[in-house]
Amino acid sequence: MDVLVLIGRVLFVLLFLGSGFGHIAQRKQMVEYAKFKGVPLAEVAVPASGVLLLAGALSVLLGVWADLGSLLLLVFLLPTAFLMHAFWKETDAEAKQLDMIQFNKDIALSGASLMLFAFFAYVGSDLGLTLTGPLFSLS
């Protein structure tokens, strides 16, 4: 079980690690895209969200307060779904379809993040292959 959960954690965070690194390494392009999408304070939001992604992903990956890391990812995903992928505002059919796919991906990953939070907070220190136990307790 411990190894399966570790493999799941690795697979889950790959997307977030790559995205977080991209927010920082390609900050200029990401800020311009965020501005285009109407994100307020894009110059601050892009690098801050990159740090949030990296912190959350590393927390889940390494098992350092993985419950908190899951919540950090949720805090990124929900606003991103509505701010960056507002498909209902698009008039171009192709752009609308792409944003709808990305919106649904972010909503689904939000659900997965919430389930991971509950899992880590409920199972607690009984889950092996983590560096710390959870920060929160649901048991």
Contacts in CASP RR format, 6 or more apart in sequence:
PFRMAT RR
TARGET T0000
AUTHOR 0000-0000-0000
METHOD contacts of the structure
MODEL  1
MDVLVLIGRVLFVLLFLGSGFGHIAQRKQMVEYAKFKGVPLAEVAVPASG
VLLLAGALSVLLGVWADLGSLLLLVFLLPTAFLMHAFWKETDAEAKQLDM
IQFNKDIALSGASLMLFAFFAYVGSDLGLTLTGPLFSLS
2 127 0 8 1.000
2 128 0 8 1.000
2 129 0 8 1.000
3 129 0 8 1.000
5 127 0 8 1.000
5 128 0 8 1.000
5 129 0 8 1.000
6 129 0 8 1.000
9 60 0 8 1.000
9 61 0 8 1.000
9 63 0 8 1.000
9 66 0 8 1.000
10 61 0 8 1.000
12 60 0 8 1.000
12 112 0 8 1.000
12 116 0 8 1.000
13 56 0 8 1.000
13 57 0 8 1.000
13 58 0 8 1.000
13 60 0 8 1.000
13 61 0 8 1.000
15 109 0 8 1.000
16 53 0 8 1.000
16 54 0 8 1.000
16 56 0 8 1.000
16 57 0 8 1.000
16 73 0 8 1.000
16 76 0 8 1.000
17 53 0 8 1.000
17 54 0 8 1.000
17 57 0 8 1.000
17 58 0 8 1.000
17 61 0 8 1.000
18 53 0 8 1.000
19 50 0 8 1.000
19 53 0 8 1.000
20 49 0 8 1.000
20 50 0 8 1.000
20 51 0 8 1.000
20 53 0 8 1.000
20 54 0 8 1.000
20 57 0 8 1.000
21 54 0 8 1.000
22 30 0 8 1.000
22 50 0 8 1.000
23 30 0 8 1.000
23 46 0 8 1.000
23 47 0 8 1.000
23 49 0 8 1.000
23 50 0 8 1.000
23 53 0 8 1.000
24 47 0 8 1.000
24 50 0 8 1.000
24 51 0 8 1.000
24 54 0 8 1.000
27 46 0 8 1.000
27 47 0 8 1.000
30 46 0 8 1.000
31 42 0 8 1.000
31 43 0 8 1.000
31 46 0 8 1.000
32 42 0 8 1.000
34 42 0 8 1.000
34 45 0 8 1.000
34 46 0 8 1.000
34 84 0 8 1.000
35 42 0 8 1.000
37 83 0 8 1.000
37 84 0 8 1.000
37 86 0 8 1.000
38 83 0 8 1.000
39 45 0 8 1.000
39 46 0 8 1.000
39 83 0 8 1.000
39 84 0 8 1.000
49 76 0 8 1.000
49 80 0 8 1.000
52 72 0 8 1.000
52 75 0 8 1.000
52 76 0 8 1.000
53 73 0 8 1.000
53 76 0 8 1.000
55 69 0 8 1.000
55 72 0 8 1.000
56 68 0 8 1.000
56 69 0 8 1.000
56 70 0 8 1.000
56 72 0 8 1.000
56 73 0 8 1.000
57 69 0 8 1.000
57 73 0 8 1.000
58 64 0 8 1.000
59 65 0 8 1.000
59 66 0 8 1.000
59 68 0 8 1.000
59 69 0 8 1.000
59 70 0 8 1.000
59 72 0 8 1.000
60 66 0 8 1.000
60 69 0 8 1.000
60 70 0 8 1.000
60 73 0 8 1.000
60 116 0 8 1.000
62 130 0 8 1.000
62 131 0 8 1.000
63 129 0 8 1.000
63 130 0 8 1.000
63 131 0 8 1.000
63 132 0 8 1.000
63 133 0 8 1.000
64 130 0 8 1.000
64 131 0 8 1.000
64 132 0 8 1.000
65 132 0 8 1.000
65 133 0 8 1.000
65 134 0 8 1.000
65 135 0 8 1.000
66 116 0 8 1.000
66 120 0 8 1.000
66 130 0 8 1.000
66 133 0 8 1.000
66 134 0 8 1.000
67 116 0 8 1.000
67 117 0 8 1.000
67 120 0 8 1.000
67 121 0 8 1.000
67 134 0 8 1.000
67 135 0 8 1.000
67 136 0 8 1.000
68 134 0 8 1.000
68 135 0 8 1.000
68 136 0 8 1.000
69 117 0 8 1.000
70 113 0 8 1.000
70 114 0 8 1.000
70 116 0 8 1.000
70 117 0 8 1.000
70 120 0 8 1.000
71 113 0 8 1.000
71 117 0 8 1.000
73 109 0 8 1.000
73 113 0 8 1.000
74 110 0 8 1.000
74 111 0 8 1.000
74 113 0 8 1.000
74 114 0 8 1.000
74 117 0 8 1.000
77 106 0 8 1.000
77 107 0 8 1.000
77 109 0 8 1.000
77 110 0 8 1.000
77 113 0 8 1.000
78 106 0 8 1.000
78 110 0 8 1.000
80 106 0 8 1.000
81 102 0 8 1.000
81 103 0 8 1.000
81 106 0 8 1.000
81 107 0 8 1.000
81 110 0 8 1.000
82 103 0 8 1.000
84 102 0 8 1.000
85 99 0 8 1.000
85 100 0 8 1.000
85 102 0 8 1.000
85 103 0 8 1.000
85 106 0 8 1.000
86 99 0 8 1.000
86 103 0 8 1.000
87 96 0 8 1.000
87 97 0 8 1.000
87 99 0 8 1.000
87 100 0 8 1.000
87 103 0 8 1.000
90 96 0 8 1.000
90 99 0 8 1.000
117 136 0 8 1.000
118 138 0 8 1.000
120 127 0 8 1.000
120 133 0 8 1.000
120 134 0 8 1.000
121 134 0 8 1.000
121 136 0 8 1.000
121 137 0 8 1.000
121 138 0 8 1.000
121 139 0 8 1.000
122 138 0 8 1.000
122 139 0 8 1.000
123 134 0 8 1.000
124 133 0 8 1.000
124 134 0 8 1.000
124 137 0 8 1.000
124 139 0 8 1.000
125 133 0 8 1.000
125 134 0 8 1.000
127 133 0 8 1.000
END
